[in-house]
């Protein structure tokens, strides 16, 4: 005969809610950009979600690598610009110090992606829950939070 406690059921419900919340964070796309064709014959993509950044690097027609990094593991985001294009460099703190670079992005898109990622990093450090924020409103706030002094 098993005895179930009311607190056990509450713990199970609480854990289910946490999983559902994480799933929502992972699936909600905040911003997505691609490298510019034909300068990049197999355009790469950067997809920013609430808790992670996914980089899809295409090698050939049907070949692609997907790298995922959690927002909390991003150490720094650097954008290098030229007159036409920009490179976005995401430096990762864990597990090994490495970086992910995407070239041939439009300058304004790369700068916006950096601001959003930096804003998400700040929010992550503060432990702020953004799950119920409408995406449009959230993006505006993230860009402001992620902005640095020189209006980039």
N, C-alpha and C positions, 0 to 999 in steps of 0.2 A: 504494500500500500504506500503510495507516494503522497506526500503532503506538499502542496504548493503554497508558497507565501505570497501575500499581496505585494510585498516589496520586491520579490523576484520578478513578478510580472511588470512592475514599474521599471525595473532595470532593463528588462528586455525591450520595452517600449522606448525607453530613453536611448538605448543603443541603436534601435532601428531608425529613430529620428536623426541621430548623428550620421548614420550611413546615408540616409536619404539626402541630408544637407550636403554631405561631401559629394554625392553623385550630382546634385544640382550644380555645385560649384565647378565640377569638372566638365559638365556638359554645356554650360552657358558661355557661349563665345562672346567676348567683349570686343575684340578687334582682330582682323585678319588682313594680311597683306602678302603680296607675291613679288618675286623679283621680275624684272622687266624682260619680256621676250621681244626681240630676238637676241638681245645682248646676253641673256642667259637662255640657251636653247631648251633647257629643261627647267622651267621656273620652279624655284623653291618657295615654300610658304611658311609664314610665321602666323601661328594662331595663339592668341592670348585668351586664357580663361581666367576665372577668379583666383584659382589657386595654382595654376601652372602655365607654362609656355611650351607649346609644341612646335618643333621645327621639322618640316618635311623637306628632305633634300632628295631631289630626283637626280638619278644618275643616267638613266637611259629611259626608253619609252615605258617599260613596265617595271622598272626598278626604282625603289625609293627607300631611304632610311628615315626613320622617325626618331627624333630625340626629344625627350620630355624632361623638363626641369621644373621643379617646384619653385614657386615664387620665393619661399623662405630660403632656398639654396642659391639664389642669385646674389652675387656679390656686387656686381657693377654692370651697367649697360653703357656702352660707348657707341656713338654714331660718328663716323668719319664721312665728311661730305666733299664732293667735287662739284663742278658747275652743273652737271646733269644728274648724277647718281650719288647714293650713299651706301655705306656698309654699316651693318648693325652687328656689334660684337657683344655677346652676352657672356660675361665671365662668371663661372660657376665655382662656388666655394666647396661643395661636397659632391661626391666622395673624393674626387681628386681635383685639384685646381686645374681647370681647363676652360676653354671658351668655345662658343658656337658662333660662327660668323656667317652672315648672309650678305652677299654682294648684289649690286645692281638693283637697289631699291630706289623708289622715288624719294627725294630728300624729305619732303613734307610728311610722307607716310612713315619713314624711318624715325623721324623726330617725334611724331605722335606716338609711335609704338614705345619709344624710350620713355616718354613722359608717363604713359599708362603703366608700364612695368615698374617704373620708379614709384609711382603713386601706390600701386599694389604692394610693393615692398614696405612702404611706410605704414600702410594700413595693417599689413601682416604683423609688423613689429609692435603696433599699438594694440593688437588683438581685437580690432573692430570687425563686427559682423556686417557684411555688405549684401547678404543673401537676398534681402527684401527690397533693395534699391532698384528702381527701374534702370535699365541699361543706359539709356540716353543721359539721364541725370548723373548716373555713376561715372560715366566716361568724362563728363565735364569736370566733375570733382577730382577724378584721378589725374587728369591733365594739369589741373591747378596745383594739386599736391606734388605731382612729379616734376613740375617746372623748376628749372634752376635760374639763377640770377639773370642770365643774359638772354632771356626770352627764347630759349630753345625748346 
